Amino acid sequence: MNLKFIIHDLKASIRTWLRSKGTVFWTLLFPVLLIMIFGAIFSGVDDTSYELHVQDLDESTWSGSYLDMLRNISILEVKTIETTEDIPSYMKDQDLAGVLVIPDTFGETLQQSFIDQSSTVNVTFYHDPSKQTSSSILQNIISSSLYEFNMGITGGNRVIGMDQISNLGDEFEYIDFFIPGIIGLTIMTSCVYGSIERNTKYRKDGILRKLLTMPVSRTEWILSKMLFMLFLSFISTIVIISVGIVVWDMHVALDLILFVIGLVISASFLFSGLGMIIGRFVKEEETADMAGGAITFPMMFLAGTFFPLEQMPEYLRIIAQILPLYYVNEGFRNAMIYTDIDKTIYFSSFVFVFALIFFVIGVFLTRWKED
């Protein structure tokens, strides 16, 4: 083994790495970003409280005793409600993970159980499948509290049970809400990295300068590249939805298909423009991917693609709502899953505005000649 060569080559590689200030900067920034993001997301998990809205249709002494038990659970914030609208609609309006409904026969059945041990009554827990973490925790809390309540009253006989109902129907599962986020993530990464790589590579190889001698305008060149990125966005969207339907039996509503198409187009222009902006300030091809990652990684983890926003501390939820990917994800979910026309228009309008701003700035900053 030639130890001298190994040491010499190692020193040369280190010197080459140190000469590229951008490479050094982004290499050190990545682990810092990761630990900051995940540390912020999970640092407050133990201190998280969960909000449970309860509709008490019984309003008896027994239901009041059960509500007092729930209120004594430290991580649970119980709010009693009196709503005239149906519970699924109420949950959508209030953006809730779960609502508990105590039936009007709750106290009567408990009283009857002392005479007839076969008497049973069920509370109903409405949950939102898209908020899997919070709804699962609420379901476990309710199950445990019902067990303790049954033990305290009957000494073990199960009088009170629980029915679970999805606010969107039993056919929807978590995968239905996960895949729209993956569509947004895929469009973001392909367009951002594609624009950065193309601009930095073309600049380094002198292709951008050569375009000045050709009978083609900068607008025509950018539009051509944008249509290619848009083509890739549609291909990836179709593939993701097809795999979701075939493999995971995903349920996709096509009522708002025009909004889905519009979101794909807007998101493609949005993230391509963002990539052009980043590419303008990244001079070295070697640091292009790192620069793109420094922008896409925070959005990937903070915009509700993998982690539900309710799992994050309050300040991270605020940050998430200024990230473009958050509006892309929510736009796709409301168009494809919730079929909520009002919220689809709301989130789509933000995506359109972001796309207009970033794309115009990206086109303005793109140059065919070196500074």
C-alpha positions in Angstrom: 0.0 0.0 0.0 1.4 3.4 -1.1 0.7 5.4 2.1 2.6 8.4 0.8 0.3 8.7 -2.2 -2.8 8.3 -0.1 -1.7 11.1 2.2 -0.7 13.4 -0.7 -4.0 12.8 -2.5 -6.0 13.4 0.7 -4.2 16.8 1.2 -4.8 17.8 -2.4 -8.6 17.0 -2.1 -8.8 19.0 1.1 -7.1 22.0 -0.5 -9.4 21.7 -3.5 -12.4 21.7 -1.2 -11.2 24.7 0.8 -10.6 26.7 -2.4 -14.3 26.6 -3.2 -15.8 28.8 -0.5 -19.3 28.0 -1.7 -18.8 24.3 -1.4 -17.4 24.7 2.1 -20.3 27.0 3.1 -23.1 24.7 1.8 -21.4 21.5 3.1 -21.4 23.0 6.6 -24.8 24.5 6.3 -26.7 21.3 5.5 -26.2 19.5 8.9 -26.9 22.7 10.7 -30.2 23.1 8.7 -31.2 19.5 9.5 -30.6 19.6 13.2 -32.3 23.0 13.4 -35.4 21.9 11.5 -35.8 18.5 13.2 -34.9 19.9 16.6 -37.5 22.6 16.3 -40.2 20.1 15.1 -39.6 17.6 17.9 -38.3 19.7 20.7 -41.8 20.7 21.9 -43.5 17.3 21.3 -43.6 16.5 25.0 -45.2 19.9 25.8 -47.8 19.6 23.1 -51.5 19.9 24.1 -54.4 18.5 22.1 -57.7 20.2 21.6 -60.8 18.1 21.8 -64.2 19.7 21.0 -67.1 17.8 22.7 -70.8 18.0 21.9 -72.7 16.9 25.0 -76.2 16.0 23.8 -77.0 14.5 27.2 -76.0 17.3 29.7 -76.6 14.9 32.6 -74.6 14.5 35.8 -73.0 11.4 34.3 -71.8 13.2 31.1 -70.6 16.0 33.3 -68.6 13.6 35.4 -67.0 12.1 32.2 -66.2 15.6 30.9 -64.5 16.4 34.3 -62.3 13.3 33.8 -61.3 14.5 30.4 -60.5 18.0 31.7 -58.2 16.5 34.3 -55.9 15.1 31.6 -53.0 17.5 31.4 -52.3 17.3 27.7 -56.0 17.7 26.7 -57.8 20.9 26.2 -61.6 20.2 26.3 -64.0 22.7 24.7 -67.8 22.0 24.8 -69.7 23.1 21.7 -73.3 23.6 20.7 -73.4 23.6 16.9 -76.4 23.2 14.6 -74.3 22.1 11.6 -73.3 18.6 11.1 -70.0 17.5 12.8 -67.9 16.8 9.6 -68.7 20.3 8.3 -68.0 21.8 11.7 -64.6 20.1 11.7 -63.7 21.4 8.3 -64.7 24.9 9.2 -62.7 24.8 12.5 -59.8 22.7 11.1 -60.1 20.1 13.9 -58.5 16.7 14.2 -61.3 15.3 16.3 -64.7 15.9 17.8 -66.4 13.8 20.5 -70.2 13.5 20.6 -71.9 12.3 23.8 -75.4 10.9 22.9 -78.5 12.0 24.7 -79.0 8.5 26.1 -75.6 8.5 27.9 -76.8 9.2 31.5 -80.0 7.1 31.1 -78.1 4.1 29.9 -75.6 4.3 32.7 -78.4 4.5 35.2 -80.1 1.5 33.6 -76.9 -0.5 33.7 -77.2 -0.9 37.5 -80.4 -2.9 36.9 -79.6 -4.4 33.4 -75.9 -5.2 33.0 -76.5 -5.7 29.2 -77.2 -2.0 28.7 -74.6 -0.3 26.6 -74.1 3.1 25.0 -71.5 4.4 22.6 -70.0 7.9 22.3 -69.0 8.9 18.8 -65.5 10.1 17.8 -65.3 12.0 14.5 -61.7 12.2 13.3 -59.8 13.8 10.4 -57.6 11.2 8.5 -55.3 13.9 7.3 -54.3 14.8 10.9 -53.3 11.2 11.7 -51.0 12.0 14.6 -53.4 14.2 16.5 -56.5 12.1 15.8 -54.7 8.9 16.8 -53.6 10.5 20.1 -57.1 11.8 20.8 -58.6 8.4 20.0 -56.2 6.7 22.5 -56.9 9.3 25.2 -60.7 8.8 24.8 -60.3 5.0 24.8 -58.3 5.0 28.0 -60.6 7.5 29.7 -63.7 5.3 28.8 -61.9 2.3 30.2 -61.3 4.1 33.5 -64.8 5.5 33.6 -66.3 2.0 33.1 -64.0 0.6 35.8 -65.1 3.3 38.2 -68.8 2.8 37.6 -69.2 -0.9 37.0 -65.9 -2.4 38.2 -65.1 -3.7 34.8 -68.3 -4.2 32.9 -68.2 -2.4 29.5 -71.1 -0.1 29.4 -69.7 2.8 27.4 -68.0 2.1 24.1 -66.8 4.3 21.2 -67.7 4.5 17.5 -65.2 6.1 15.1 -66.3 8.0 12.0 -64.1 9.7 9.5 -65.2 13.3 8.7 -64.8 12.4 5.0 -66.2 8.9 5.1 -64.7 5.6 5.9 -63.3 5.1 2.4 -60.5 7.7 2.9 -57.2 6.8 4.5 -54.0 8.7 5.4 -52.4 7.8 2.0 -55.1 9.8 0.3 -53.8 12.9 2.1 -50.1 12.0 1.8 -49.9 11.6 -1.9 -51.0 15.2 -2.8 -48.1 16.4 -0.7 -45.7 14.1 -2.6 -47.0 15.7 -5.9 -46.2 19.1 -4.6 -42.8 18.0 -3.3 -41.9 16.3 -6.6 -42.8 19.3 -8.7 -40.7 21.5 -6.4 -37.6 19.4 -6.4 -37.6 18.7 -10.2 -38.2 22.3 -11.1 -35.9 23.9 -8.6 -33.0 21.5 -9.2 -33.6 21.5 -13.0 -33.5 25.3 -13.3 -30.4 25.6 -11.0 -28.5 22.8 -12.8 -29.4 24.1 -16.2 -28.4 27.7 -15.6 -25.2 26.9 -13.8 -24.1 24.3 -16.2 -24.9 26.4 -19.3 -23.2 29.4 -17.8 -20.0 27.4 -16.9 -19.9 25.8 -20.4 -20.4 29.2 -22.1 -23.6 28.1 -23.7 -25.5 31.2 -22.4 -23.0 33.5 -24.1 -23.3 31.6 -27.4 -27.0 32.1 -27.3 -26.4 35.8 -27.8 -25.3 35.1 -31.4 -28.3 33.0 -32.3 -31.6 34.4 -33.7 -33.6 33.5 -30.5 -34.7 35.9 -27.8 -34.2 35.3 -24.1 -37.9 35.0 -23.6 -38.2 32.3 -26.2 -35.4 30.3 -24.7 -36.8 30.6 -21.1 -40.3 29.7 -22.4 -39.0 26.6 -24.1 -37.2 25.4 -21.0 -40.3 26.2 -18.9 -42.5 24.1 -21.1 -40.1 21.2 -20.7 -40.3 21.6 -16.9 -44.1 21.8 -17.1 -44.1 18.6 -19.2 -42.0 16.8 -16.5 -44.4 18.1 -13.8 -47.5 16.7 -15.6 -45.7 13.4 -16.2 -44.7 13.0 -12.5 -48.2 14.0 -11.3 -49.8 11.4 -13.5 -47.4 8.7 -12.5 -47.8 9.5 -8.7 -51.6 9.4 -8.9 -51.6 6.3 -11.0 -49.3 4.4 -8.6 -51.4 5.7 -5.7 -54.6 4.4 -7.3 -53.2 1.0 -8.4 -51.0 0.1 -5.5 -52.6 1.9 -2.5 -56.2 2.2 -3.7 -56.1 5.9 -3.4 -59.4 7.8 -3.7 -59.1 10.8 -6.0 -62.0 13.2 -6.7 -62.0 14.7 -10.2 -64.7 17.3 -9.5 -62.1 20.0 -9.5 -59.7 18.6 -12.1 -59.3 22.0 -13.8 -58.0 23.4 -10.5 -55.5 20.4 -10.3 -54.3 21.2 -13.8 -54.0 24.9 -12.9 -52.1 24.1 -9.7 -49.6 21.9 -11.6 -49.0 24.7 -14.1 -48.7 27.4 -11.4 -46.5 25.3 -9.2 -44.2 24.4 -12.1 -43.7 28.1 -13.0 -43.4 29.0 -9.3 -40.5 26.6 -8.5 -38.8 27.0 -11.9 -38.7 30.8 -11.2 -37.3 30.1 -7.7 -34.7 27.9 -9.3 -33.7 30.6 -11.7 -33.3 33.1 -8.8 -31.1 30.7 -6.9 -29.1 29.8 -10.1 -28.4 33.5 -10.7 -26.4 33.7 -7.4 -24.7 30.2 -7.6 -21.6 30.5 -9.8 -20.2 27.0 -9.3 -21.9 23.9 -10.6 -20.6 21.9 -7.7 -22.5 24.0 -5.2 -25.7 24.2 -7.2 -27.4 21.1 -5.6 -26.4 22.2 -2.1 -27.9 25.6 -2.7 -31.1 24.1 -4.0 -31.2 21.8 -1.0 -30.8 24.6 1.4 -34.0 26.1 0.0 -36.1 22.9 -0.6 -35.2 21.1 2.6 -36.9 23.5 5.0 -40.0 23.6 2.8 -40.0 19.8 2.4 -40.2 19.3 6.2 -42.0 22.4 7.4 -44.8 22.8 4.8 -46.9 19.8 6.0 -45.6 17.2 3.4 -44.5 14.6 6.0 -45.3 16.1 9.4 -48.7 17.5 10.3 -48.6 21.1 11.2 -50.4 20.5 14.5 -47.5 18.4 15.6 -45.2 21.5 15.3 -44.7 24.3 17.8 -46.8 27.4 17.1 -44.0 29.5 15.7 -43.2 26.8 13.1 -46.8 26.7 12.0 -46.5 30.5 11.3 -43.3 29.9 9.3 -45.0 27.1 7.4 -47.7 29.5 6.2 -45.2 31.7 4.4 -43.7 28.9 2.5 -44.9 28.4 -1.1 -45.0 24.6 -0.8 -47.5 24.8 2.0 -50.1 26.4 -0.3 -49.3 24.0 -3.2 -49.8 21.0 -0.9 -53.0 22.4 0.6 -54.3 23.4 -2.8 -53.8 19.8 -4.1 -55.4 18.3 -1.0 -58.5 20.5 -1.2 -58.9 19.9 -4.9 -58.3 16.2 -5.0 -59.5 15.0 -1.6 -61.7 17.5 0.2 -63.2 18.9 -3.0 -63.7 22.1 -1.1 -64.1 24.7 -3.8 -63.7 27.7 -1.5 -60.4 26.5 0.1 -59.1 25.3 -3.3 -59.6 28.8 -4.7 -58.0 30.3 -1.6 -54.8 28.2 -1.7 -54.6 28.3 -5.5 -54.7 32.1 -5.5 -51.6 32.1 -3.3 -49.8 29.7 -5.5 -50.7 31.8 -8.6 -49.4 35.0 -6.9 -46.2 33.2 -5.8 -45.7 31.8 -9.3 -46.1 35.3 -10.8 -43.7 36.9 -8.4 -40.9 34.3 -8.5 -41.1 33.6 -12.3 -41.0 37.3 -13.2 -38.0 37.9 -10.8 -36.3 34.7 -12.2 -36.7 35.8 -15.8 -35.5 39.3 -14.9 -32.4 38.0 -13.2 -31.5 35.4 -15.9 -28.6 36.7 -18.0 -26.9 35.3 -21.0 -23.6 36.9 -20.3 -21.3 36.9 -17.3 -21.2 39.9 -15.0 
